[in-house]
Amino acid sequence: DAQGAAEVLRERGGGVTATFYDEAMAAPGAPSMLPLAESPWLPVYEEAARWIGNDPVIDLGCGTGRFAQALYSQTRRAPYLGIDFSPDALDEAKSGFAPSVRKYEGITFSEQDLTRWKPRDDLAGNSTFTCLEVLEHLDGDLDLVGRIPPGFRLIFSVPNYPSEAHVRDFRTVGAIWERYAALLTFTRWSLIDLDGAHAIHLLDCKRRIESW
């Protein structure tokens, strides 16, 4: 279930290695390895994909690529860049897209540590950053959000329930506002139920221009 999945993924800032993350994220039978249709996070992925439409996407913490699959399950053609520091998770993500299929030509994956990631200077103005089920695992979440270029769109999700894997959780949308309002302007919010006991906040934001 969603709680069990979260308990497997301990936060990166606490010293978890890429090897540990590989074992937790990309091991056979892990929730993140389930087919998209069976993923506990499918409702989050589908709603985020609906919000994005056909804008170019930079996906921070793309994991095993199930969100990328949700994006391209329809008629999407815009470029997608998935970033993660787990080579095993990225291998799984890449395996979901046949290079010979024309509609997948704009999909790329890059192995990078989000604690050191920096955006490219030549981003398309309509690029959307996504960060789904990642920020709650990071001590340096504010630093990561702060490196998104001012004026750009960010769609992110965080849980409303505690877990051993979470550095923090957010029982209310007000708690999210208190943590991120200095960096983000909020334009849309949805609370997505997972199983009747756990829910995910999904937020559509713009990186504040006046906050660097």
SULLIN-V974477 format. One record per residue. N is the residue number from 1. RES is the residue in three letters. BURIAL is + if it has 24 or more other C-alpha atoms within 12 Angstrom, else -. Layout:
BEGIN
N,RES,BURIAL + N,RES,BURIAL
END
This chain:
BEGIN
1,ASP,- + 2,ALA,+ + 3,GLN,+ + 4,GLY,- + 5,ALA,+ + 6,ALA,+ + 7,GLU,- + 8,VAL,+ + 9,LEU,+ + 10,ARG,+ + 11,GLU,+ + 12,ARG,+ + 13,GLY,+ + 14,GLY,- + 15,GLY,- + 16,VAL,- + 17,THR,- + 18,ALA,+ + 19,THR,- + 20,PHE,- + 21,TYR,+ + 22,ASP,+ + 23,GLU,+ + 24,ALA,+ + 25,MET,+ + 26,ALA,+ + 27,ALA,- + 28,PRO,- + 29,GLY,- + 30,ALA,+ + 31,PRO,+ + 32,SER,+ + 33,MET,+ + 34,LEU,+ + 35,PRO,- + 36,LEU,+ + 37,ALA,- + 38,GLU,- + 39,SER,+ + 40,PRO,+ + 41,TRP,+ + 42,LEU,+ + 43,PRO,+ + 44,VAL,+ + 45,TYR,+ + 46,GLU,+ + 47,GLU,+ + 48,ALA,+ + 49,ALA,+ + 50,ARG,- + 51,TRP,+ + 52,ILE,+ + 53,GLY,+ + 54,ASN,- + 55,ASP,+ + 56,PRO,+ + 57,VAL,+ + 58,ILE,+ + 59,ASP,+ + 60,LEU,+ + 61,GLY,+ + 62,CYS,+ + 63,GLY,+ + 64,THR,+ + 65,GLY,+ + 66,ARG,+ + 67,PHE,+ + 68,ALA,+ + 69,GLN,+ + 70,ALA,+ + 71,LEU,+ + 72,TYR,+ + 73,SER,- + 74,GLN,- + 75,THR,- + 76,ARG,+ + 77,ARG,- + 78,ALA,+ + 79,PRO,+ + 80,TYR,+ + 81,LEU,+ + 82,GLY,+ + 83,ILE,+ + 84,ASP,+ + 85,PHE,+ + 86,SER,+ + 87,PRO,+ + 88,ASP,+ + 89,ALA,+ + 90,LEU,+ + 91,ASP,+ + 92,GLU,+ + 93,ALA,+ + 94,LYS,+ + 95,SER,- + 96,GLY,+ + 97,PHE,+ + 98,ALA,- + 99,PRO,- + 100,SER,- + 101,VAL,- + 102,ARG,- + 103,LYS,- + 104,TYR,+ + 105,GLU,- + 106,GLY,+ + 107,ILE,+ + 108,THR,+ + 109,PHE,+ + 110,SER,+ + 111,GLU,+ + 112,GLN,+ + 113,ASP,- + 114,LEU,+ + 115,THR,+ + 116,ARG,- + 117,TRP,- + 118,LYS,- + 119,PRO,+ + 120,ARG,- + 121,ASP,- + 122,ASP,- + 123,LEU,+ + 124,ALA,- + 125,GLY,- + 126,ASN,- + 127,SER,+ + 128,THR,+ + 129,PHE,+ + 130,THR,+ + 131,CYS,+ + 132,LEU,+ + 133,GLU,+ + 134,VAL,+ + 135,LEU,+ + 136,GLU,+ + 137,HIS,+ + 138,LEU,+ + 139,ASP,+ + 140,GLY,- + 141,ASP,+ + 142,LEU,+ + 143,ASP,- + 144,LEU,+ + 145,VAL,+ + 146,GLY,+ + 147,ARG,+ + 148,ILE,+ + 149,PRO,+ + 150,PRO,+ + 151,GLY,+ + 152,PHE,+ + 153,ARG,+ + 154,LEU,+ + 155,ILE,+ + 156,PHE,+ + 157,SER,+ + 158,VAL,+ + 159,PRO,+ + 160,ASN,+ + 161,TYR,+ + 162,PRO,+ + 163,SER,+ + 164,GLU,- + 165,ALA,+ + 166,HIS,+ + 167,VAL,+ + 168,ARG,+ + 169,ASP,+ + 170,PHE,+ + 171,ARG,- + 172,THR,- + 173,VAL,+ + 174,GLY,- + 175,ALA,- + 176,ILE,+ + 177,TRP,- + 178,GLU,- + 179,ARG,- + 180,TYR,+ + 181,ALA,- + 182,ALA,- + 183,LEU,+ + 184,LEU,+ + 185,THR,+ + 186,PHE,+ + 187,THR,- + 188,ARG,- + 189,TRP,+ + 190,SER,+ + 191,LEU,+ + 192,ILE,+ + 193,ASP,- + 194,LEU,- + 195,ASP,- + 196,GLY,- + 197,ALA,- + 198,HIS,+ + 199,ALA,+ + 200,ILE,+ + 201,HIS,+ + 202,LEU,+ + 203,LEU,+ + 204,ASP,+ + 205,CYS,+ + 206,LYS,+ + 207,ARG,+ + 208,ARG,+ + 209,ILE,- + 210,GLU,- + 211,SER,- + 212,TRP,-
END
